[in-house]
Amino acid sequence: MKHFTSVHDLVPPPGGTLSTAIDSLVQRALVHKANPAAARSTGAGKRVGCLFLNPSMRTRLSTQIAAQNLGMEAIVFNVGSEGWALEFEEEAIMSGTTVEHVKDAAPVFGKYFDILAIRTFPSLKNREDDYSELYIRQFIKYAGIPVLSLESATLHPLQSLTDIITITESLQETNIKRPKIVLSWAPHVKPLPQCVANSFAQWITAWDKADFVITHPEDYELSKEFTQGAHITHNQDEALKDADFVYVKNWSTYTDYGKIYESDPKWMLNNKKLVTTNHARVMHCLPVRRNVELSDEVLDGPNSIVTREAGNRVWAAQAVLENLLQHNG
Ligand code: CP
């Protein structure tokens, strides 16, 4: 891979498909999980710069651990709170609050680092701007080194790779050949990005090894760009029937962009709703609002695999960093 910002950055092997490429990365991640330090020499003398324009716990720590496992140095820069305010628009007249243009800053990062990892959230104010992924595109344009998304305005590919690693691992404990996976919208108290849901839909449909259902209230449709191949229903009960995995996530509206229309607690997943599933394993990317998105009884019960999922963030990051190092000598 040259960069890692979406499932479409994966390079299928000769004669292979995107699904094959996902499986290769998943298997590599599981090899790292079995023996975290075996590839310690891969990143010797290399450095990843982790730029955070927005908060993070799991992504930040797991990427640092993954880099360390590969023998790389990881330097974290909270550019959103500690750096100069960056300008991303071309030909901007910088007489406002921005202090440094990405055109000047990114090439400097390119001199300091071998890989540039970036977290940047959407504004949720202007859909066209957010969905243009200007920030990530500008870093790719000007840094001159591989760019790794730690979650962008519309996608969270490291999370989605982690989710497929976790599903693959869980399936090895069952006899299920083709799981039913349900992405179930959950209530929340504030408008959240569509990134995790977009990305999960993008990766699961590309993986093409599951019956994939998305359930959400009316007016919460995601961009069709990411949901082709999914069955979409507003009936959560129908969606949950016989589900093997339920991925719970809130997102704000896409069409009338960045709004909350609905926060009906009936959409929260609880044990009663799990009764019609196939003992479904419950996933969430975290952080989670307890008893708003998911009930205590589910999160603390036997169906929850959220901690395993978060733990697997390390192996996803390690497989991706390794791949970027190997293909960008
Ligand atoms: N799931 C996830 O990306 O968590 P953080 O925001 O804590 O990194």
Residues whose N, C-alpha, C, O or C-beta is under 5 A from the ligand:
A	BS01	CP	P55 S56 M57 R58 T59 R60 C285 L286 P287
